[in-house]
């Protein structure tokens, strides 16, 4: 997985972001995935569906980029939807 390029760049704590490197998704372990699920469940509840949850997506993006979780909450709605689709597809694809 390559870079995720924002349609609408965001500024967070005085730094402008135009893209995120999501290549770290390939390096996540099963333990990392379980930890991300637990964190998302604490925030959203146990009925959360990971691949549809923006909380799970933001936690995952923060983990693989090393950027703050709150940064991802500032994305435009379109970029948030695209990020959810890209990360969800990563976990659900059969390649």
trRosetta pair geometry for C-beta under 8 A, 3 or more apart (Angstrom, degrees):
i j d omega theta_ij theta_ji phi_ij phi_ji
1 22 4.9 -59 125 103 123 102
1 23 5.8 -174 77 -99 74 45
1 25 5.2 18 35 44 143 128
1 26 6.6 -178 19 -38 92 97
1 86 7.5 116 -152 170 127 106
1 90 6.0 -18 -67 -103 145 125
2 21 7.9 -69 173 -139 44 65
2 22 7.3 42 90 53 24 89
2 23 6.7 16 -114 -70 28 92
3 19 4.7 18 174 172 119 127
3 20 6.7 155 -159 78 71 37
3 21 5.5 -41 -101 -97 78 58
3 22 7.0 134 -126 15 25 80
3 23 7.9 -23 -61 -33 53 93
4 19 6.2 160 80 -161 48 72
4 20 4.7 -10 55 58 103 91
4 21 7.9 -160 16 -75 76 12
4 22 5.2 59 -22 -19 109 123
4 82 7.6 151 -164 122 109 106
4 83 6.2 65 -177 -105 152 85
4 86 6.1 163 -107 83 119 168
5 18 6.9 -8 -151 148 73 78
5 19 4.6 -27 -104 -102 58 104
6 9 5.3 123 89 -87 132 46
6 10 6.7 -120 -160 -5 165 85
6 17 6.7 87 -9 120 147 84
6 18 5.6 -136 42 -165 106 39
6 19 6.2 -143 0 -79 80 44
6 20 7.7 75 -43 -8 96 88
6 75 7.0 -137 -126 -134 116 98
6 76 7.7 119 -170 20 102 103
6 79 5.1 9 -140 -121 83 141
7 76 6.8 -82 72 56 99 138
7 78 5.7 -42 52 106 143 125
7 79 5.6 -155 30 -71 90 93
7 82 7.4 114 -13 2 113 155
8 75 7.8 124 73 -166 96 63
8 76 4.2 59 53 -20 135 141
8 78 7.1 95 3 57 114 111
8 79 6.0 -122 42 -30 86 126
9 16 5.7 29 159 -178 127 98
9 17 6.1 176 -160 85 82 48
9 18 4.4 -30 -103 -96 115 69
10 16 7.4 169 92 -150 34 57
10 17 5.3 -10 63 55 81 100
10 71 7.3 140 103 -175 134 79
10 74 4.9 130 -167 115 143 110
10 75 6.0 -95 -40 -94 145 49
10 76 7.6 -162 -67 -24 105 75
10 79 8.0 -143 -31 69 115 162
11 14 6.9 -8 178 -136 104 13
11 15 6.8 166 -153 81 67 31
11 16 4.9 -33 -95 -93 82 67
11 17 7.4 168 -92 13 30 73
12 15 6.1 -28 68 62 67 83
12 17 6.5 4 16 -5 105 119
12 68 7.3 -158 152 56 141 117
12 70 7.5 152 -153 108 129 86
12 71 4.4 21 -133 -121 177 89
12 74 5.7 168 -82 36 106 155
13 68 8.0 75 -4 20 134 145
17 20 7.0 24 -180 -63 121 84
17 67 7.8 63 -103 -139 148 157
17 71 7.0 74 -8 -179 157 123
20 61 6.5 14 155 -166 159 109
20 65 5.2 -48 -165 -99 106 145
20 67 7.1 -95 -125 12 113 146
21 24 7.2 81 120 -10 88 93
21 64 7.9 -133 105 135 69 95
21 65 6.2 135 61 -115 71 87
22 25 5.4 15 162 -19 87 113
22 61 7.0 -51 -105 -123 100 78
22 64 5.9 53 -146 112 56 140
22 65 7.1 -38 -87 -63 54 97
22 86 7.1 99 73 133 176 127
22 87 7.3 -128 -152 -84 140 87
22 90 7.8 -134 152 -62 127 154
23 26 6.2 -31 176 15 61 112
23 27 8.0 48 132 -7 69 104
23 64 7.7 176 66 171 39 117
24 27 5.3 -58 -160 38 59 112
24 28 7.1 81 144 -45 75 82
24 63 7.4 -156 120 116 132 74
24 64 3.2 170 82 -161 117 89
24 65 6.8 -161 25 -58 135 40
25 28 5.9 -31 -161 -5 41 115
25 60 7.4 41 -106 167 93 111
25 64 5.4 -8 -57 -109 59 160
25 87 7.1 -159 -105 -128 138 78
25 90 5.2 -38 166 177 151 157
27 64 7.6 140 52 -127 97 95
28 32 4.3 -128 -160 85 84 140
28 33 6.0 96 150 -54 121 82
28 60 7.8 -21 -85 -148 154 95
28 63 7.4 64 -101 119 111 131
28 64 6.9 -59 -57 -81 106 107
29 32 4.7 109 50 1 69 99
29 33 7.2 -128 100 -2 43 85
30 33 5.5 -51 -150 34 35 114
30 34 6.4 37 152 -19 66 104
31 34 5.7 -52 -147 36 32 112
31 35 6.3 34 153 -20 64 106
32 35 5.7 -58 -150 37 30 112
32 36 6.4 30 153 -18 65 106
32 63 6.7 136 -172 169 113 148
33 36 5.8 -55 -149 36 30 111
33 37 6.4 33 151 -21 64 105
33 91 7.9 130 -129 -123 122 119
34 37 5.6 -52 -150 34 32 114
34 38 6.5 32 153 -19 65 104
35 38 5.8 -53 -149 35 32 111
35 39 6.4 32 153 -18 64 106
36 39 5.7 -53 -147 36 32 112
36 40 6.3 29 156 -16 65 108
36 50 7.8 80 117 -140 104 122
36 56 6.4 86 153 -152 102 79
36 59 5.2 151 -149 118 90 121
36 60 5.5 52 -152 -78 150 78
36 63 6.4 -77 -86 -23 116 154
37 40 5.9 -60 -148 39 28 108
37 41 6.1 29 155 -20 65 109
37 50 6.0 -52 -107 -85 87 128
37 56 7.2 16 -103 -123 49 115
38 41 5.7 -55 -144 37 29 112
38 42 6.5 35 154 -24 63 103
39 42 5.8 -52 -154 29 30 114
39 43 6.9 19 152 -11 62 107
39 59 5.3 157 99 -144 130 153
40 43 5.8 -62 -153 40 35 107
40 44 5.8 -12 166 19 74 115
40 48 5.6 -150 137 119 104 158
40 50 6.5 111 77 -112 160 78
40 53 5.7 96 -174 121 134 151
40 55 4.9 137 -138 112 88 106
40 56 4.0 12 -103 -81 157 79
40 59 5.7 -130 -65 14 92 149
41 44 6.5 -71 -122 59 26 81
41 45 6.6 -53 -163 122 62 14
41 46 5.2 37 -155 -94 114 53
41 48 5.7 -151 -97 31 61 125
43 55 5.0 -165 92 -165 137 149
44 47 7.9 -111 132 64 95 66
44 48 4.1 83 98 -79 129 130
44 53 6.0 -116 -9 -141 171 130
44 55 5.2 -174 -41 34 120 153
44 56 7.9 -58 8 -36 143 87
45 48 5.9 140 73 -34 63 92
48 53 4.9 33 -175 -80 107 144
48 55 7.2 -61 -145 58 145 122
48 56 6.8 150 153 -40 127 118
49 52 4.3 26 91 34 111 112
49 53 6.1 167 74 -33 53 93
50 53 5.6 -61 -137 26 25 115
50 56 4.5 180 -150 -164 68 168
50 88 7.9 159 119 -113 73 83
50 91 7.2 -67 115 107 121 168
51 56 7.5 -63 -57 93 21 143
51 84 8.0 108 170 178 53 83
51 87 7.8 -167 -136 109 66 78
51 88 3.7 97 -168 -140 89 98
51 91 5.7 -143 -91 70 106 126
51 92 5.8 48 -119 -42 156 119
52 84 7.3 45 -148 179 32 123
52 88 6.9 63 -64 -109 41 142
53 56 3.9 77 84 8 114 107
53 57 6.6 -180 97 -9 60 83
54 57 5.3 -54 -145 40 38 115
54 58 6.0 39 156 -20 70 104
54 80 6.1 10 -131 179 125 113
54 84 5.8 -59 -95 -84 70 123
55 58 5.9 -55 -145 37 28 108
55 59 6.3 28 155 -18 63 107
56 59 5.8 -56 -147 38 29 111
56 60 6.2 29 154 -19 64 109
57 60 5.7 -57 -147 38 28 111
57 61 6.2 27 155 -18 65 107
57 72 7.5 -163 114 164 84 144
57 80 7.9 117 97 -168 142 73
57 83 5.8 121 165 124 129 98
57 84 4.7 -82 -71 -103 164 68
57 87 4.9 145 -133 60 89 145
57 88 7.1 -43 -87 -44 111 85
58 61 5.7 -52 -141 38 31 110
58 62 6.2 33 156 -20 64 106
58 69 5.4 80 145 -159 106 78
58 72 3.9 173 -132 92 93 140
58 73 6.3 31 -125 -55 153 73
59 62 5.8 -56 -149 36 28 112
59 63 6.4 32 152 -23 63 106
59 69 6.2 5 -94 -117 55 114
60 63 5.6 -53 -149 33 31 114
60 64 6.4 12 161 -6 66 109
60 87 5.5 130 92 -164 141 142
61 64 6.3 -64 -143 44 28 98
61 65 5.8 2 168 2 67 119
61 67 7.4 -35 136 60 87 107
61 72 5.2 117 78 -91 137 145
61 83 6.4 -6 -71 -178 144 128
61 87 6.7 -93 -59 -71 89 145
62 65 6.5 -69 -132 50 21 94
62 66 7.7 84 177 -91 53 2
62 67 5.8 -110 -127 78 62 64
62 68 6.3 -28 -130 160 115 15
62 69 4.4 -31 -65 -77 158 63
62 71 7.5 139 -97 43 94 101
62 72 6.4 -106 -53 -11 91 129
67 71 5.1 -61 151 44 113 152
67 72 7.6 119 103 -43 114 90
68 71 4.7 112 71 -15 84 100
69 72 6.3 -60 -170 29 41 108
69 73 7.3 39 142 -20 68 104
70 73 5.4 -49 -155 28 47 117
70 74 7.3 49 151 -23 67 99
71 74 6.1 -61 -168 25 38 111
72 75 5.9 -16 -169 -15 51 114
72 80 7.6 111 168 -111 82 87
72 83 7.2 -153 -155 129 110 167
75 79 4.2 -121 -179 92 112 115
75 80 4.5 146 93 -61 120 81
75 83 6.7 -7 158 -2 175 140
76 79 4.6 88 54 12 83 102
76 80 6.8 -146 91 -8 40 87
77 80 5.6 -55 -146 36 30 113
77 81 6.4 30 155 -19 64 106
78 81 5.8 -55 -150 36 29 110
78 82 6.3 28 153 -17 64 108
79 82 5.5 -54 -144 40 34 112
79 83 6.1 36 155 -21 67 105
80 83 5.8 -54 -146 36 29 111
80 84 6.4 32 153 -20 63 105
81 84 5.7 -52 -148 35 31 112
81 85 6.4 31 153 -18 63 106
82 85 5.6 -54 -149 36 32 112
82 86 6.3 29 154 -18 66 107
83 86 5.8 -55 -144 37 31 109
83 87 6.2 19 162 -8 67 109
84 87 6.4 -61 -141 44 25 100
84 88 5.7 24 161 -17 63 117
85 88 5.9 -59 -138 43 22 110
85 89 6.0 24 161 -21 62 111
86 89 5.9 -55 -145 36 24 111
86 90 6.6 33 151 -27 59 101
87 90 5.4 -44 -152 24 36 118
87 91 6.9 26 155 -10 64 102
88 91 6.1 -63 -156 39 33 103
88 92 6.0 7 158 -1 69 119
89 92 5.9 -70 -134 51 30 98
89 93 5.5 42 167 -43 71 105
90 93 6.5 -43 -136 13 18 110
